């Protein structure tokens, strides 16, 4: 029981880090790029996929359901660095970081599960 309490405390003390992540389908090499204000929530994303609740990319959800979680890997691409600029919010900085990775990786069409956003 003490070990459980110790692990909970360790979890709480771990700093919350925002960042950009990638989900890769090992079979067809398609990727999904996403971002989160808390990288600890990647387990929540896995949970949504396992329970058919990932609505951000229907194609990714469909393939996850069809071929199983063993065919996918999760990877943190970059953690958001703390910004001292009072005019840039964490949300804006995270959106910029995600945009940088979307531009670099081009996870659209045959290469990925992301949808190009109309600007």
C-alpha positions as CSV (number, residue, x, y, z in Angstrom):
1,X,0.0,0.0,0.0
2,X,2.9,2.4,0.8
3,X,4.3,1.8,-2.7
4,X,1.0,2.9,-4.3
5,X,0.9,6.0,-2.2
6,X,4.6,6.7,-3.1
7,X,3.8,6.3,-6.8
8,X,0.8,8.7,-6.6
9,X,2.9,11.3,-4.9
10,X,5.6,10.9,-7.5
11,X,3.0,11.4,-10.2
12,X,1.7,14.5,-8.6
13,X,5.2,16.0,-8.2
14,X,6.1,15.3,-11.8
15,X,5.9,18.7,-13.6
16,X,3.1,19.1,-16.1
17,X,4.7,19.4,-19.5
18,X,3.0,20.4,-22.7
19,X,4.2,19.1,-26.1
20,X,3.7,17.6,-29.5
21,X,3.3,13.8,-30.0
22,X,3.1,11.4,-32.9
23,X,1.1,8.2,-33.2
24,X,2.6,5.9,-35.9
25,X,0.9,2.9,-37.5
26,X,3.8,0.4,-37.9
27,X,2.1,-1.5,-40.7
28,X,1.4,1.3,-43.2
29,X,3.7,4.0,-41.7
30,X,0.9,6.6,-41.5
31,X,1.3,9.1,-38.7
32,X,-0.9,11.4,-36.6
33,X,0.5,14.5,-35.1
34,X,-1.2,16.1,-32.1
35,X,-0.5,18.3,-29.1
36,X,-1.5,18.3,-25.5
37,X,-1.1,20.7,-22.6
38,X,-0.2,17.8,-20.4
39,X,1.9,14.9,-21.9
40,X,0.8,12.7,-19.0
41,X,-2.6,12.5,-20.8
42,X,-1.2,10.4,-23.6
43,X,-2.6,7.4,-21.7
44,X,-6.0,9.1,-21.9
45,X,-5.6,9.2,-25.7
46,X,-4.8,5.5,-25.8
47,X,-7.8,4.9,-23.6
48,X,-10.0,6.8,-26.0
49,X,-8.7,4.9,-29.0
50,X,-9.2,1.6,-27.2
51,X,-12.8,2.5,-26.4
52,X,-13.7,3.8,-29.8
53,X,-13.9,7.4,-28.5
54,X,-11.1,9.2,-30.5
55,X,-13.1,11.7,-32.5
56,X,-10.2,13.8,-33.7
57,X,-9.3,11.4,-36.5
58,X,-12.0,8.9,-37.6
59,X,-9.5,7.2,-39.9
60,X,-7.0,6.6,-37.1
61,X,-9.8,5.3,-34.9
62,X,-11.0,2.9,-37.6
63,X,-7.6,1.5,-38.2
64,X,-6.8,1.2,-34.5
65,X,-10.1,-0.7,-34.0
66,X,-9.4,-3.0,-37.0
67,X,-5.8,-3.9,-36.5
68,X,-5.3,-3.3,-32.8
69,X,-3.1,-1.3,-30.5
70,X,0.0,-3.4,-31.0
71,X,0.3,-1.9,-34.5
72,X,0.8,1.6,-33.1
73,X,3.5,3.5,-31.3
74,X,3.4,6.8,-29.4
75,X,6.3,9.2,-29.3
76,X,6.8,12.6,-27.8
77,X,8.3,14.8,-30.6
78,X,9.0,17.9,-28.6
79,X,8.2,19.4,-25.2
80,X,7.1,23.0,-25.0
81,X,9.8,25.2,-23.6
82,X,8.8,27.6,-20.8
83,X,8.2,31.0,-22.3
84,X,8.9,34.2,-20.4
85,X,7.1,36.3,-23.0
86,X,4.0,37.7,-21.2
87,X,2.3,38.3,-24.6
88,X,2.4,34.6,-25.7
89,X,0.0,32.2,-24.0
90,X,0.9,28.5,-23.5
91,X,-2.0,27.7,-25.8
92,X,-0.6,29.9,-28.6
93,X,2.9,28.6,-28.2
94,X,1.7,25.0,-28.3
95,X,-0.4,25.7,-31.4
96,X,2.8,27.1,-33.1
97,X,4.8,24.1,-32.0
98,X,2.2,21.7,-33.4
99,X,2.0,23.7,-36.6
100,X,5.8,23.5,-37.0
101,X,5.6,19.7,-36.7
102,X,2.6,19.4,-39.1
103,X,4.6,21.4,-41.6
104,X,7.7,19.3,-41.2
105,X,6.0,15.9,-41.2
106,X,3.1,16.5,-43.6
107,X,0.8,13.8,-42.0
108,X,-1.9,14.2,-44.6
109,X,-3.6,11.9,-47.2
110,X,-1.5,8.8,-47.8
111,X,1.1,9.8,-45.2
112,X,-1.1,10.4,-42.2
113,X,-4.3,10.8,-40.3
114,X,-4.4,14.6,-39.9
115,X,-6.7,16.8,-41.9
116,X,-5.4,20.1,-43.4
117,X,-7.1,23.0,-41.7
118,X,-8.7,25.7,-43.8
119,X,-7.1,29.0,-43.1
